[in-house]
């Protein structure tokens, strides 16, 4: 699709921090929305490798490889680099510059009240030992997004707080430097002369997919994830080991609400009538064991993952890594044109437009 055709479509920006392979929680939380919207929006998908350094600054080689692996996951899922732009955060200097400007507009106490930031500090056991750059990544996310002036940001439910701070940054900048009336409706900020639109979050159809432990959100760090690259055998083992929340015989009534496997049934079995039948029989104790429900879920998950496995297999070699790097380079070169335009617009609004620059991408 030509650049000209893309510029007439509303824009999306979202992405992932390279901390490991992507899992089913990422898929239902954001990835399937990205797939669905590729033809309706001008899509930019960010590899937030700079943010990975906030907690793993001593592991640059791991971050590099995780960055490549995430792109393989994206391509395997069906992200098409001919329809969507894949962007490497560290090679878009406008993001770092905008982070600095937004840091002057967002009070420190406001940044530290971000509930997602507080949750990550607790979950990762950082205490008060985290680096100065760790809270800065929350401001950096505002720059990640606003550098591309999107209207929509597909995210998981746990990222909505970050988007709200991004919306605040856009409003503050436009009010301070573009004289946009604070009473302006969010959807009208750009029309009122603001540099930045006030983007909206688009949460996936399942805000929180429980992990295979049956209680916590699916997460690599909690070792309760089913990865998009898992083999059929691994999927069967993980789902088969899930505790159904109760002890019962196949002919005894069961409680669907406390059985986490039914959350997977609702998420991944396409036939709603089949899901309804499984629930009804389970509630009645109609000779339906937990193994029967798990088998149906395993089949559905593997049906979803099979084409992803096939596409990913084609990238599992040295040539595959090189192909991924070429995709990153091509997308980032295009992304810099947009981000540099945004930065120039912001600097002009701030009275800092003493000249223009161009980036040479090799």
PyMOL commands that set and color helices and strands:
alter all, ss='L'
color gray80, all
select helices_A, chain A and resi 3-7+24-37+49-56+60-77+89-91+93-103+108-112+115-123+132-146+157-178+186-188+232-240+256-258+260-268+272-284+290-313+318-349
alter helices_A, ss='H'
color red, helices_A
select strands_A, chain A and resi 11-16+42-47+84-88+152-155+200-203
alter strands_A, ss='S'
color yellow, strands_A
deselect
rebuild
show_as cartoon
